[in-house]
């Protein structure tokens, strides 16, 4: 089964951006881990990252057209992007929402709400990069 792992804004700076919150693993390392974990689970994983909301929406729309399962870390768009919400609403294949930190435990109040969660079969939050493996396991279990 093909799976898309889609990462939103600023996640391309993993390893350098607030490592005390997001860890020291780079996005390239995360992508390699996801591909390897996927292979172990019988999944063909493709990892993408963008800082451009329209690109994310296009990827989600394509996933909807292709009925491709998605692991999504919409990053800041999680909390306010109705365009991402609308794209997630079109998905027929499962969507797993993932976050490196646990937004509900962050001090910034705006991080406590997700527009993505309503369309997710599961939310994995606060497990660092290992959360991506957990999200892939959800999809592999079907």
C-alpha positions as semicolon CSV with decimal commas, in nm:
position;residue;x (nm);y (nm);z (nm)
1;X;0,000;0,000;0,000
2;X;0,123;0,348;-0,090
3;X;0,118;0,608;0,188
4;X;0,192;0,980;0,178
5;X;0,356;1,144;0,480
6;X;0,288;1,516;0,443
7;X;0,460;1,776;0,659
8;X;0,368;2,141;0,676
9;X;0,546;2,470;0,741
10;X;0,879;2,490;0,917
11;X;0,914;2,113;0,950
12;X;1,188;2,130;0,689
13;X;1,394;2,295;0,965
14;X;1,370;2,001;1,203
15;X;1,690;1,946;1,397
16;X;1,760;2,321;1,399
17;X;1,422;2,467;1,494
18;X;1,356;2,459;1,868
19;X;1,522;2,121;1,931
20;X;1,401;2,134;2,292
21;X;1,046;2,095;2,154
22;X;1,089;1,915;1,821
23;X;1,409;1,714;1,880
24;X;1,736;1,695;1,690
25;X;1,633;1,465;1,405
26;X;1,644;1,649;1,072
27;X;1,362;1,630;0,819
28;X;1,585;1,428;0,585
29;X;1,652;1,181;0,867
30;X;1,281;1,167;0,949
31;X;1,202;1,096;0,585
32;X;1,455;0,811;0,577
33;X;1,311;0,667;0,897
34;X;0,956;0,682;0,762
35;X;1,055;0,505;0,441
36;X;1,238;0,233;0,640
37;X;0,955;0,190;0,891
38;X;0,706;0,175;0,605
39;X;0,906;-0,097;0,431
40;X;0,905;-0,302;0,754
41;X;0,526;-0,263;0,766
42;X;0,471;-0,343;0,396
43;X;0,403;0,021;0,303
44;X;0,552;0,223;0,019
45;X;0,604;0,558;0,193
46;X;0,666;0,890;0,022
47;X;0,754;1,186;0,246
48;X;0,695;1,546;0,143
49;X;0,731;1,884;0,316
50;X;0,612;2,227;0,211
51;X;0,588;2,577;0,350
52;X;0,316;2,666;0,097
53;X;-0,044;2,602;0,193
54;X;-0,167;2,567;-0,164
55;X;0,090;2,296;-0,231
56;X;-0,035;2,103;0,073
57;X;-0,393;2,139;-0,047
58;X;-0,292;2,012;-0,392
59;X;-0,119;1,709;-0,236
60;X;-0,425;1,631;-0,023
61;X;-0,655;1,669;-0,324
62;X;-0,438;1,429;-0,522
63;X;-0,444;1,183;-0,230
64;X;-0,825;1,211;-0,234
65;X;-0,836;1,144;-0,608
66;X;-0,600;0,847;-0,575
67;X;-0,752;0,720;-0,247
68;X;-0,406;0,726;-0,090
69;X;-0,379;0,701;0,291
70;X;-0,209;1,001;0,452
71;X;-0,004;1,071;0,762
72;X;-0,038;1,446;0,809
73;X;0,153;1,689;1,025
74;X;-0,007;2,012;0,910
75;X;0,206;2,204;1,164
76;X;0,071;2,559;1,211
77;X;-0,205;2,496;0,954
78;X;-0,346;2,241;1,200
79;X;-0,493;2,524;1,402
80;X;-0,650;2,754;1,145
81;X;-0,637;2,641;0,782
82;X;-0,987;2,586;0,651
83;X;-0,832;2,511;0,312
84;X;-0,646;2,215;0,467
85;X;-0,965;2,118;0,654
86;X;-1,164;2,116;0,329
87;X;-0,897;1,908;0,156
88;X;-0,894;1,657;0,444
89;X;-1,274;1,633;0,426
90;X;-1,244;1,495;0,073
91;X;-1,019;1,204;0,170
92;X;-1,174;0,859;0,148
93;X;-0,864;0,667;0,252
94;X;-0,757;0,694;0,617
95;X;-0,583;1,003;0,751
96;X;-0,367;0,988;1,065
97;X;-0,282;1,324;1,222
98;X;0,064;1,333;1,379
99;X;0,253;1,590;1,588
100;X;0,604;1,571;1,730
101;X;0,500;1,759;2,043
102;X;0,159;1,740;2,208
103;X;-0,023;2,058;2,103
104;X;-0,279;2,019;2,381
105;X;-0,001;2,049;2,639
106;X;0,172;2,347;2,481
107;X;0,141;2,683;2,660
108;X;0,007;2,865;2,353
109;X;-0,372;2,844;2,371
110;X;-0,415;2,860;1,992
111;X;-0,235;2,524;1,959
112;X;-0,504;2,342;2,157
113;X;-0,751;2,321;1,865
114;X;-0,704;2,122;1,545
115;X;-0,917;2,159;1,234
116;X;-0,770;1,832;1,104
117;X;-0,877;1,602;1,389
118;X;-1,240;1,573;1,272
119;X;-1,117;1,385;0,964
120;X;-0,847;1,172;1,129
121;X;-0,896;0,807;1,217
122;X;-0,639;0,863;1,491
123;X;-0,422;1,140;1,636
124;X;-0,066;1,062;1,746
125;X;0,089;1,346;1,944
126;X;0,379;1,397;2,178
127;X;0,592;1,097;2,080
128;X;0,862;1,281;1,884
129;X;0,973;1,120;1,559
130;X;0,855;0,783;1,693
131;X;0,501;0,915;1,651
132;X;0,543;0,884;1,276
133;X;0,612;0,511;1,315
134;X;0,302;0,483;1,533
135;X;0,098;0,663;1,265
136;X;0,228;0,429;0,995
137;X;0,140;0,131;1,215
138;X;-0,220;0,258;1,235
139;X;-0,239;0,257;0,856
140;X;-0,069;-0,081;0,823
141;X;-0,325;-0,235;1,062
142;X;-0,600;-0,102;0,837
